[in-house]
Amino acid sequence: MTLVPETVSAAPGRALAVAAGAAVAVGLGVAAAAARSLAGPRPPPESQWRRVGTLSELALYPLKSGSPIYTDTLLATQQGLCYGQGGLRDRVFVAVNRNGCFVSGRSHPGLLLVEVRAVSRDGKSLDDVVFEFRSSRVPTPLTVDPADLAGFQKKTISVQTNSVSAVDCGDEAAAWIRRAAVDAVVLGEATANADLRLAFFPSQRTDRTPHKMTSPKDMGIYSDVTAFNLLSRSSLAALNAKMSSPAAVARQFRPNFVVDGAAAFEEDGWSWVRIGDKAVFRVVMPCGRCVFTTIDPATGIKSANVEPLRTLNTFRKPNAEQIKKMGENAPMMGLNMSNYSMGEVSVGDPVYVAS
């Protein structure tokens, strides 16, 4: 199923331009990719690549911890996935507490139920959109107009101890995200985790300080570690074979890419991934998994038996070298990746890898 901006039809590769600096500069992305090719790790020659499978699922998460948008075609840039050359981008919105620290579905499961869509302002133009937020917890949607945010002063927030710029989306948005994310019984409490605001990333390029095992070019906007996450369908099946029902679903791991065809946990040995003809990604590190995976993405309810994390802990704990690379000893599932060369990616694209 292809989800696209409201009132417009799907058009693979077509740009969805947005005001207030939300557009991704293609020229800058190409220049950055060229610069990376001259300094730092470079992909191996074509003879060392092999096809392992097919891209079967493609997801964009406009709000950190929010509901995904599943679509057929997106543009992979250094900052993450987006519609065409600009528009709605991956993890471009985030909920923050009064101390300026991000909050996620780990502490606020209601965020998983928040959907964000780009809506044409006049019902026709792809060049003039607003962002619409919906949640089953809030009776009326929230509309955020990026043009209204253009003149707002930037502030610094903290995402996984990294500093990054943001603009506050205003009091109406703050009230709305509180109702969506905070349990009703604590809405009135005078605590930092109850007093939430909605923040938006206003620029083309992130100014985020990196994770200790990454560099600035690896970082997404408000993602936990890197700009991209990949999951293997066979690895998910191997996990489920060790679990009792209910089975885990890909959405619990919040991947941007789901790959069909590779052997279970074969991805442990990958160093490079290419999707389609142009988009090339460097594997930065395995993805350590946390309690967030135990929350049902359809209901926002945590698993009573701590699955699938409990089972993952029985056979996917990292070794000493991996612990050093990840900076943690959480069980591994999937890959954290950065973009080496920009390009469109589409469901059905062949997936190639190199070690």
C-alpha positions as CSV (number, residue, x, y, z in Angstrom):
1,M,0.0,0.0,0.0
2,T,1.4,3.4,-0.9
3,L,0.7,6.3,1.4
4,V,1.2,9.7,-0.1
5,P,0.4,13.3,0.7
6,E,-3.4,13.8,1.2
7,T,-5.3,14.9,-1.9
8,V,-2.5,13.9,-4.3
9,S,-1.6,10.7,-6.0
10,A,1.6,8.7,-5.8
11,A,4.3,9.7,-8.2
12,P,7.6,7.8,-7.6
13,G,10.5,10.2,-7.5
14,R,8.4,13.3,-7.6
15,A,9.4,16.1,-5.3
16,L,7.3,17.2,-2.4
17,A,8.7,20.7,-1.7
18,V,8.2,22.4,1.6
19,A,8.9,25.9,2.9
20,A,10.9,26.9,6.0
21,G,14.1,25.1,5.0
22,A,12.6,21.7,5.0
23,A,13.8,20.9,1.5
24,V,16.8,18.8,1.1
25,A,19.4,20.3,-1.2
26,V,20.2,17.7,-3.8
27,G,23.3,19.6,-5.0
28,L,24.7,19.7,-1.5
29,G,23.9,16.0,-1.0
30,V,25.8,15.2,-4.2
31,A,28.7,17.4,-3.2
32,A,28.8,15.8,0.2
33,A,28.8,12.3,-1.4
34,A,31.7,13.4,-3.7
35,A,33.6,14.7,-0.7
36,R,33.1,11.4,1.2
37,S,34.4,9.5,-1.8
38,L,37.7,11.3,-1.4
39,A,38.1,11.0,2.3
40,G,37.1,8.1,4.6
41,P,35.9,4.6,3.8
42,R,35.1,3.9,0.1
43,P,33.0,1.1,-1.2
44,P,34.7,-1.9,-2.8
45,P,34.9,-2.5,-6.6
46,E,31.9,-3.9,-8.4
47,S,33.4,-7.3,-8.6
48,Q,33.1,-7.7,-4.8
49,W,29.4,-7.0,-4.6
50,R,26.8,-9.7,-4.7
51,R,23.0,-9.7,-4.7
52,V,21.4,-11.0,-1.5
53,G,17.7,-10.2,-1.9
54,T,15.0,-7.6,-2.6
55,L,13.7,-4.6,-0.8
56,S,10.3,-5.6,0.4
57,E,9.4,-2.8,2.8
58,L,10.2,0.9,2.9
59,A,9.3,3.1,5.8
60,L,9.6,6.8,6.8
61,Y,9.0,7.9,10.4
62,P,8.2,11.7,10.4
63,L,7.9,11.9,14.2
64,K,10.5,10.2,16.3
65,S,8.7,7.1,17.9
66,G,5.6,7.9,15.8
67,S,3.7,5.8,13.3
68,P,5.5,5.0,10.0
69,I,4.5,5.9,6.5
70,Y,4.9,2.9,4.2
71,T,5.5,3.9,0.6
72,D,6.9,2.6,-2.7
73,T,9.6,5.1,-3.4
74,L,11.7,7.5,-1.3
75,L,14.9,9.4,-1.7
76,A,17.9,8.4,0.4
77,T,20.0,11.4,1.4
78,Q,22.8,11.8,4.0
79,Q,20.2,13.0,6.5
80,G,17.8,10.1,6.0
81,L,14.8,9.3,3.8
82,C,12.5,11.9,2.4
83,Y,9.8,12.3,-0.3
84,G,11.7,13.1,-3.5
85,Q,14.1,16.2,-3.2
86,G,12.4,17.6,-0.1
87,G,9.3,17.5,2.1
88,L,8.4,15.2,4.9
89,R,11.7,13.7,6.2
90,D,12.6,10.8,8.5
91,R,12.5,11.8,12.2
92,V,12.1,15.5,11.5
93,F,9.7,16.0,14.5
94,V,10.4,15.0,18.1
95,A,8.7,15.4,21.4
96,V,10.9,17.0,24.1
97,N,10.3,17.6,27.8
98,R,10.7,20.9,29.6
99,N,14.4,20.3,30.1
100,G,14.9,20.1,26.3
101,C,15.5,16.3,26.3
102,F,13.8,14.1,23.8
103,V,11.2,11.6,24.9
104,S,10.4,8.4,23.0
105,G,8.0,5.5,23.0
106,R,10.1,3.9,25.7
107,S,8.6,6.2,28.2
108,H,5.6,7.5,26.2
109,P,4.1,4.6,24.3
110,G,1.3,6.9,23.1
111,L,3.7,8.4,20.6
112,L,3.5,5.2,18.5
113,L,-0.1,6.0,17.7
114,V,0.7,9.4,16.2
115,E,0.5,9.6,12.4
116,V,2.0,12.5,10.4
117,R,1.0,13.3,6.8
118,A,1.8,16.0,4.4
119,V,-1.4,17.7,3.2
120,S,-1.7,20.0,0.2
121,R,-2.8,23.4,1.3
122,D,-5.0,24.0,-1.7
123,G,-5.8,20.4,-2.6
124,K,-3.7,20.6,-5.7
125,S,-0.1,21.9,-5.3
126,L,2.7,19.7,-4.2
127,D,4.8,22.8,-3.5
128,D,2.7,24.1,-0.7
129,V,1.9,21.7,2.1
130,V,1.2,21.6,5.8
131,F,1.8,18.7,8.2
132,E,-1.2,17.0,9.8
133,F,-0.9,15.0,13.0
134,R,-3.5,12.5,14.0
135,S,-3.9,10.1,17.0
136,S,-6.7,7.9,18.3
137,R,-6.1,9.6,21.7
138,V,-6.9,13.1,20.5
139,P,-10.3,13.8,18.9
140,T,-9.1,16.6,16.5
141,P,-6.0,16.6,14.3
142,L,-3.1,19.1,14.7
143,T,-1.9,21.1,11.7
144,V,1.7,22.4,11.7
145,D,2.5,24.9,9.0
146,P,6.2,24.9,8.2
147,A,5.9,28.5,6.9
148,D,4.9,29.5,10.4
149,L,8.1,28.0,11.8
150,A,10.4,29.8,9.4
151,G,11.0,32.8,11.6
152,F,11.2,30.9,14.9
153,Q,14.5,31.1,16.8
154,K,16.5,27.9,17.0
155,K,17.2,26.3,20.3
156,T,19.3,23.3,21.2
157,I,17.8,20.0,22.4
158,S,19.3,16.7,23.4
159,V,18.7,13.5,21.6
160,Q,20.5,10.5,23.0
161,T,22.9,12.9,24.8
162,N,23.7,14.5,21.4
163,S,23.1,18.3,20.9
164,V,21.0,19.3,17.9
165,S,19.0,22.3,16.7
166,A,15.2,22.5,16.8
167,V,12.4,25.0,16.7
168,D,9.4,24.8,19.0
169,C,6.1,24.3,17.2
170,G,4.1,26.4,19.6
171,D,1.6,26.1,22.5
172,E,-1.2,24.5,20.5
173,A,1.2,21.8,19.3
174,A,2.5,21.3,22.8
175,A,-1.0,20.7,24.2
176,W,-1.8,18.3,21.4
177,I,1.4,16.2,21.8
178,R,0.8,16.0,25.5
179,R,-2.6,14.6,25.0
180,A,-1.3,12.1,22.5
181,A,1.7,11.0,24.4
182,V,1.1,11.3,28.1
183,D,-1.3,8.9,29.9
184,A,-4.5,10.7,30.9
185,V,-3.9,10.0,34.6
186,V,-0.7,12.0,34.7
187,L,-1.5,14.8,32.2
188,G,-2.0,17.2,35.1
189,E,1.2,16.3,36.9
190,A,3.9,19.0,37.2
191,T,6.7,16.8,36.0
192,A,9.2,17.2,33.1
193,N,7.9,14.0,31.4
194,A,4.3,15.3,31.5
195,D,5.2,18.8,30.3
196,L,6.0,18.0,26.6
197,R,6.6,20.2,23.6
198,L,6.8,19.4,19.9
199,A,10.0,20.3,18.1
200,F,10.9,20.4,14.4
201,F,14.3,20.4,12.7
202,P,14.4,23.6,10.5
203,S,17.5,23.2,8.4
204,Q,18.7,21.3,5.4
205,R,21.8,19.7,7.1
206,T,22.0,18.4,10.6
207,D,24.3,20.1,13.1
208,R,24.0,17.2,15.5
209,T,27.0,16.1,17.5
210,P,27.7,12.4,16.7
211,H,27.4,9.2,18.7
212,K,30.8,8.3,20.2
213,M,31.3,5.5,17.6
214,T,30.1,7.5,14.6
215,S,31.0,10.7,12.7
216,P,28.7,13.7,11.9
217,K,28.1,12.3,8.4
218,D,26.5,9.2,9.8
219,M,23.8,10.9,11.8
220,G,20.2,11.3,11.0
221,I,18.1,14.2,12.2
222,Y,16.5,12.9,15.4
223,S,17.2,9.2,15.0
224,D,18.9,7.4,17.9
225,V,22.3,6.6,16.2
226,T,22.5,6.7,12.4
227,A,20.3,7.9,9.6
228,F,19.2,4.5,8.4
229,N,18.2,1.1,9.8
230,L,17.9,-2.2,8.0
231,L,16.2,-5.4,9.0
232,S,16.3,-8.9,7.4
233,R,13.0,-10.7,7.0
234,S,14.9,-14.1,7.5
235,S,16.4,-12.8,10.7
236,L,13.0,-11.8,12.0
237,A,11.7,-15.3,11.1
238,A,14.6,-16.9,13.0
239,L,13.8,-14.9,16.1
240,N,10.1,-15.8,15.9
241,A,11.0,-19.5,15.5
242,K,12.6,-19.3,19.0
243,M,9.6,-17.4,20.5
244,S,6.1,-18.5,21.5
245,S,3.2,-16.5,20.1
246,P,2.5,-13.7,19.4
247,A,5.2,-13.4,16.8
248,A,7.2,-10.2,16.5
249,V,6.6,-8.0,13.5
250,A,9.1,-5.8,11.6
251,R,7.5,-2.6,12.8
252,Q,8.6,-3.4,16.4
253,F,12.2,-2.8,15.2
254,R,11.3,0.4,13.3
255,P,13.5,-0.3,10.2
256,N,13.6,2.0,7.2
257,F,14.4,-1.0,5.0
258,V,13.2,-4.6,5.2
259,V,15.1,-7.0,3.0
260,D,13.8,-10.4,1.7
261,G,16.1,-13.2,0.5
262,A,19.2,-13.0,2.7
263,A,20.0,-15.8,5.0
264,A,19.1,-15.3,8.7
265,F,21.7,-13.0,10.4
266,E,23.8,-12.9,7.2
267,E,23.8,-9.2,7.7
268,D,26.3,-9.6,10.5
269,G,29.0,-9.8,7.9
270,W,28.0,-6.9,5.7
271,S,30.1,-3.7,5.4
272,W,28.3,-2.1,2.5
273,V,24.7,-2.2,1.1
274,R,23.5,-0.9,-2.2
275,I,19.7,-0.7,-2.9
276,G,18.8,-0.3,-6.6
277,D,21.3,1.4,-8.9
278,K,22.5,4.4,-7.0
279,A,21.8,4.4,-3.2
280,V,24.9,3.1,-1.4
281,F,25.1,2.7,2.4
282,R,27.9,2.0,4.8
283,V,27.2,-0.3,7.7
284,V,28.2,1.6,10.8
285,M,27.4,-0.9,13.5
286,P,24.9,-3.6,14.5
287,C,21.7,-2.2,16.1
288,G,21.4,-2.9,19.8
289,R,17.8,-3.3,20.8
290,C,16.0,-2.0,23.9
291,V,12.7,-2.2,25.7
292,F,11.0,-0.2,22.9
293,T,10.8,-3.4,20.9
294,T,8.4,-4.8,23.5
295,I,5.7,-2.2,22.8
296,D,2.9,-3.3,20.5
297,P,3.1,-0.7,17.7
298,A,-0.6,-1.0,17.0
299,T,-1.8,-0.4,20.6
300,G,1.1,1.2,22.4
301,I,0.8,-1.5,25.1
302,K,4.0,-3.0,26.5
303,S,4.4,-6.8,26.4
304,A,3.8,-8.5,29.7
305,N,6.5,-11.1,29.0
306,V,9.1,-8.6,27.7
307,E,9.2,-10.1,24.2
308,P,10.9,-10.1,21.8
309,L,13.7,-8.6,23.9
310,R,13.8,-11.6,26.3
311,T,14.4,-14.1,23.5
312,L,16.9,-11.8,21.7
313,N,18.9,-11.8,24.9
314,T,19.3,-15.5,24.8
315,F,21.1,-15.7,21.5
316,R,22.0,-12.3,20.1
317,K,24.2,-10.7,22.8
318,P,27.3,-8.9,21.3
319,N,30.8,-10.1,21.7
320,A,33.6,-7.9,23.2
321,E,34.5,-6.3,19.9
322,Q,30.8,-5.5,19.1
323,I,30.3,-4.1,22.6
324,K,33.2,-1.7,22.0
325,K,31.8,-0.6,18.7
326,M,28.2,-0.1,19.9
327,G,29.1,1.2,23.3
328,E,26.6,-1.1,24.9
329,N,25.8,-4.8,25.4
330,A,22.2,-4.8,24.2
331,P,21.1,-7.8,22.0
332,M,21.6,-7.1,18.3
333,M,18.9,-7.1,15.5
334,G,19.5,-5.3,12.2
335,L,22.0,-2.8,11.1
336,N,22.7,0.9,11.6
337,M,23.8,2.5,8.4
338,S,24.9,5.8,6.9
339,N,24.4,7.1,3.3
340,Y,27.5,7.1,1.1
341,S,25.8,8.0,-2.2
342,M,22.3,9.5,-2.6
343,G,19.6,7.9,-4.7
344,E,16.0,6.8,-5.0
345,V,15.1,3.5,-3.4
346,S,11.9,1.6,-4.3
347,V,10.1,-1.5,-3.0
348,G,11.2,-4.3,-5.3
349,D,14.7,-3.0,-5.9
350,P,17.5,-5.5,-5.8
351,V,19.8,-5.4,-2.7
352,Y,23.5,-5.9,-3.1
353,V,26.1,-6.2,-0.3
354,A,29.9,-6.3,0.1
355,S,32.0,-7.3,3.1
